[in-house]
Amino acid sequence: MTGTTPEFVINESNRFWIGVVSASHVSHAIEEGIAQTCSGKAGPLGRMRSGDWLIYYSPRTDKKSGEVLQAFTAIGRVADDIVYPFKINDDFIPHRRNMRYLPCRSVKIADLLDKLTFTKGRRNWGYSFRFGQFEINREDFMTIANEMLKVS
């Protein structure tokens, strides 16, 4: 899946998702052309369909000891309807999906807190991110995507 970039086309059947993953894991996902969320659980990935859009939010640069980042770090489109296991080692076999990522820039969530319906006016705006993957509405997706895809 690497090397393919989707067109930025939105249609009525698309759904929009946020995946919460450290920036270092996002870099690996882009390189491999895959998505993996929620510690590799199949269920959250299975809710997505081919053509849906995923934006990664990275709370930190690395999973545990990384620096605080709190930024949207990647945007991509689900390539197909296949969720598959991928053996990392005998003790860890996470599930993945194939993705096509767009070139983009990172965007700090602090710049968008008052513009997104799932964070606006919420002191505890980070609560929904604790689930690892969640669906957002088209308006919120477009707000984030427009910032990420801006040409400097």
The 8 nearest C-alpha neighbors of each residue, nearest first, counted from 0:
[[1, 32, 3, 2, 97, 98, 99, 31],
 [2, 0, 32, 3, 31, 30, 99, 29],
 [1, 3, 0, 4, 32, 99, 30, 100],
 [4, 2, 1, 99, 0, 5, 100, 32],
 [3, 5, 99, 101, 100, 2, 6, 102],
 [6, 4, 99, 7, 101, 3, 76, 100],
 [5, 7, 8, 4, 101, 76, 9, 99],
 [6, 8, 5, 9, 101, 76, 4, 75],
 [9, 7, 6, 10, 5, 50, 13, 76],
 [8, 10, 13, 7, 11, 12, 50, 51],
 [9, 11, 12, 13, 8, 50, 14, 51],
 [12, 10, 13, 9, 14, 137, 8, 51],
 [11, 13, 10, 14, 51, 50, 9, 48],
 [14, 12, 51, 11, 10, 50, 9, 15],
 [13, 15, 51, 52, 12, 16, 134, 47],
 [14, 16, 52, 135, 134, 51, 53, 136],
 [17, 15, 134, 53, 133, 135, 52, 54],
 [16, 18, 54, 133, 132, 55, 53, 134],
 [17, 19, 132, 55, 131, 56, 36, 54],
 [20, 18, 131, 56, 55, 57, 132, 128],
 [19, 21, 57, 56, 18, 24, 25, 22],
 [22, 20, 57, 61, 62, 59, 24, 60],
 [21, 23, 60, 25, 57, 24, 61, 26],
 [22, 24, 26, 25, 21, 61, 60, 27],
 [23, 25, 27, 21, 26, 22, 28, 20],
 [26, 24, 22, 28, 27, 23, 29, 21],
 [27, 25, 23, 29, 24, 28, 30, 22],
 [26, 28, 30, 24, 25, 29, 31, 23],
 [29, 27, 25, 33, 31, 30, 26, 32],
 [30, 28, 32, 26, 31, 27, 25, 100],
 [29, 31, 27, 28, 32, 26, 1, 33],
 [32, 30, 28, 29, 33, 1, 27, 0],
 [33, 31, 1, 29, 0, 98, 30, 28],
 [34, 32, 97, 98, 28, 96, 31, 95],
 [35, 33, 96, 95, 28, 98, 97, 36],
 [34, 36, 95, 39, 94, 33, 96, 37],
 [37, 35, 39, 38, 18, 131, 132, 34],
 [36, 38, 131, 39, 40, 132, 35, 43],
 [39, 37, 36, 40, 93, 35, 131, 94],
 [38, 40, 93, 94, 37, 36, 35, 41],
 [41, 39, 37, 42, 38, 94, 93, 43],
 [40, 42, 94, 44, 43, 45, 39, 82],
 [43, 41, 45, 44, 40, 46, 94, 39],
 [44, 42, 45, 46, 41, 40, 132, 37],
 [43, 45, 46, 41, 42, 47, 82, 96],
 [46, 44, 42, 47, 43, 41, 82, 48],
 [47, 45, 44, 43, 48, 42, 41, 134],
 [48, 46, 45, 44, 51, 49, 43, 77],
 [49, 47, 80, 51, 50, 46, 77, 79],
 [48, 50, 79, 77, 80, 78, 51, 47],
 [49, 51, 77, 76, 48, 13, 78, 52],
 [52, 50, 13, 14, 77, 48, 49, 76],
 [51, 53, 76, 15, 75, 16, 77, 14],
 [54, 52, 16, 75, 17, 74, 15, 76],
 [55, 53, 74, 17, 73, 18, 16, 56],
 [54, 56, 18, 73, 72, 71, 17, 19],
 [55, 57, 71, 19, 70, 72, 18, 20],
 [58, 56, 21, 20, 22, 59, 70, 69],
 [57, 59, 69, 68, 67, 21, 56, 70],
 [60, 58, 67, 68, 21, 66, 65, 61],
 [59, 61, 22, 65, 66, 21, 23, 68],
 [62, 60, 65, 21, 59, 23, 63, 64],
 [61, 63, 21, 65, 64, 59, 60, 20],
 [64, 62, 65, 61, 59, 21, 60, 66],
 [63, 65, 61, 62, 66, 59, 60, 67],
 [66, 64, 61, 60, 59, 63, 62, 67],
 [65, 67, 59, 60, 68, 64, 61, 58],
 [66, 68, 59, 58, 69, 65, 60, 57],
 [67, 69, 59, 58, 70, 60, 66, 57],
 [70, 68, 58, 57, 107, 108, 67, 59],
 [71, 69, 107, 108, 106, 57, 68, 56],
 [70, 72, 56, 106, 105, 55, 57, 73],
 [71, 73, 105, 55, 56, 70, 57, 22],
 [74, 72, 55, 54, 71, 103, 75, 25],
 [73, 75, 54, 53, 100, 101, 55, 72],
 [76, 74, 100, 99, 53, 101, 52, 98],
 [75, 77, 52, 99, 98, 51, 50, 78],
 [76, 78, 98, 49, 50, 51, 79, 52],
 [77, 79, 98, 97, 49, 76, 99, 50],
 [80, 78, 49, 81, 77, 97, 48, 50],
 [79, 81, 49, 48, 82, 78, 77, 47],
 [80, 82, 79, 83, 96, 97, 45, 95],
 [83, 81, 96, 95, 45, 94, 80, 41],
 [82, 84, 94, 95, 81, 85, 96, 41],
 [85, 83, 94, 93, 92, 95, 86, 82],
 [86, 84, 92, 93, 94, 87, 83, 95],
 [85, 87, 92, 88, 91, 84, 93, 89],
 [86, 88, 91, 92, 85, 89, 93, 90],
 [87, 89, 91, 90, 86, 92, 85, 93],
 [90, 88, 91, 87, 86, 92, 85, 93],
 [89, 91, 88, 92, 87, 86, 93, 85],
 [92, 90, 88, 87, 89, 93, 86, 85],
 [91, 93, 86, 85, 87, 84, 88, 90],
 [94, 92, 39, 84, 85, 91, 40, 95],
 [93, 95, 84, 39, 83, 41, 40, 85],
 [96, 94, 35, 83, 34, 82, 84, 33],
 [97, 95, 82, 34, 33, 81, 98, 83],
 [96, 98, 33, 78, 32, 34, 77, 0],
 [99, 97, 77, 33, 78, 32, 76, 34],
 [98, 100, 76, 75, 4, 5, 3, 32],
 [101, 99, 75, 4, 74, 98, 76, 29],
 [100, 102, 4, 75, 74, 103, 5, 99],
 [101, 103, 100, 104, 148, 74, 73, 4],
 [104, 102, 148, 147, 101, 73, 105, 74],
 [103, 105, 147, 106, 148, 72, 102, 73],
 [104, 106, 72, 71, 147, 70, 107, 103],
 [105, 107, 71, 70, 147, 108, 104, 72],
 [108, 106, 70, 109, 110, 69, 71, 105],
 [107, 109, 111, 70, 110, 69, 112, 106],
 [110, 108, 107, 112, 111, 69, 70, 113],
 [111, 109, 108, 107, 112, 106, 113, 114],
 [110, 112, 114, 108, 109, 113, 115, 107],
 [113, 111, 109, 118, 114, 119, 115, 108],
 [114, 112, 119, 111, 115, 120, 118, 110],
 [113, 115, 111, 112, 119, 116, 142, 118],
 [116, 114, 139, 118, 117, 119, 112, 113],
 [115, 117, 119, 118, 114, 139, 113, 138],
 [116, 118, 115, 119, 124, 135, 127, 139],
 [119, 117, 124, 112, 115, 121, 116, 120],
 [120, 118, 113, 116, 121, 115, 112, 117],
 [119, 121, 118, 122, 113, 112, 124, 116],
 [122, 120, 124, 123, 118, 119, 117, 112],
 [121, 123, 124, 120, 118, 125, 119, 126],
 [124, 122, 121, 125, 126, 118, 127, 120],
 [123, 125, 118, 121, 122, 126, 127, 117],
 [126, 124, 128, 123, 127, 129, 118, 122],
 [125, 127, 128, 129, 124, 123, 130, 118],
 [128, 126, 129, 125, 130, 124, 133, 117],
 [127, 129, 130, 126, 125, 131, 19, 132],
 [130, 128, 127, 131, 126, 125, 19, 132],
 [129, 131, 128, 132, 127, 133, 37, 126],
 [132, 130, 19, 37, 129, 128, 18, 36],
 [133, 131, 18, 17, 130, 19, 43, 36],
 [134, 132, 17, 16, 135, 18, 130, 131],
 [133, 135, 16, 15, 17, 136, 132, 14],
 [136, 134, 15, 16, 139, 133, 140, 137],
 [135, 137, 139, 138, 140, 15, 134, 14],
 [136, 138, 140, 139, 141, 15, 135, 14],
 [139, 137, 141, 140, 136, 142, 115, 135],
 [140, 138, 142, 115, 141, 136, 137, 143],
 [139, 141, 137, 143, 138, 142, 144, 136],
 [140, 142, 144, 138, 139, 143, 145, 137],
 [143, 141, 139, 145, 140, 144, 138, 146],
 [142, 144, 140, 146, 141, 145, 147, 139],
 [145, 143, 141, 147, 146, 142, 148, 140],
 [144, 146, 148, 142, 143, 147, 141, 149],
 [147, 145, 143, 144, 149, 148, 142, 106],
 [148, 146, 144, 104, 103, 145, 149, 106],
 [147, 149, 103, 145, 146, 144, 150, 104],
 [150, 148, 146, 147, 145, 151, 103, 104],
 [149, 151, 148, 103, 147, 104, 146, 145],
 [150, 149, 104, 148, 147, 146, 103, 105]]
